[in-house]
Amino acid sequence: MRVSVDADVCYGSGECAFRAPAVFGFEDGYGFVLPGRAESGDGELIRDIAERCPSQAIRIDGKRVTD
């Protein structure tokens, strides 16, 4: 699973980093995926976080989960 945060869409709620700090970080007002962490993270949790992202900025395999 390839996970990314679209910085052009993210408005910095920090929800991803709060809910999964082992996978996501938060810096300069934006969320990001910690290098190498998404592959070892809980796929179900990551999908849930992507679905609940208020700005829908989290992409899994290049797509928004809600598409």
Secondary structure in CASP SS format (residue, H / E / C, confidence):
PFRMAT SS
TARGET T0000
AUTHOR 0000-0000-0000
METHOD secondary structure of the structure
MODEL  1
M C 1.00
R C 1.00
V E 1.00
S E 1.00
V E 1.00
D C 1.00
A C 1.00
D C 1.00
V C 1.00
C C 1.00
Y C 1.00
G C 1.00
S C 1.00
G C 1.00
E H 1.00
C H 1.00
A H 1.00
F H 1.00
R H 1.00
A C 1.00
P C 1.00
A C 1.00
V C 1.00
F E 1.00
G E 1.00
F E 1.00
E E 1.00
D C 1.00
G C 1.00
Y E 1.00
G E 1.00
F E 1.00
V E 1.00
L C 1.00
P C 1.00
G C 1.00
R C 1.00
A C 1.00
E C 1.00
S C 1.00
G C 1.00
D C 1.00
G H 1.00
E H 1.00
L H 1.00
I H 1.00
R H 1.00
D H 1.00
I H 1.00
A H 1.00
E H 1.00
R H 1.00
C C 1.00
P C 1.00
S C 1.00
Q C 1.00
A C 1.00
I E 1.00
R E 1.00
I E 1.00
D C 1.00
G C 1.00
K E 1.00
R E 1.00
V C 1.00
T C 1.00
D C 1.00
END
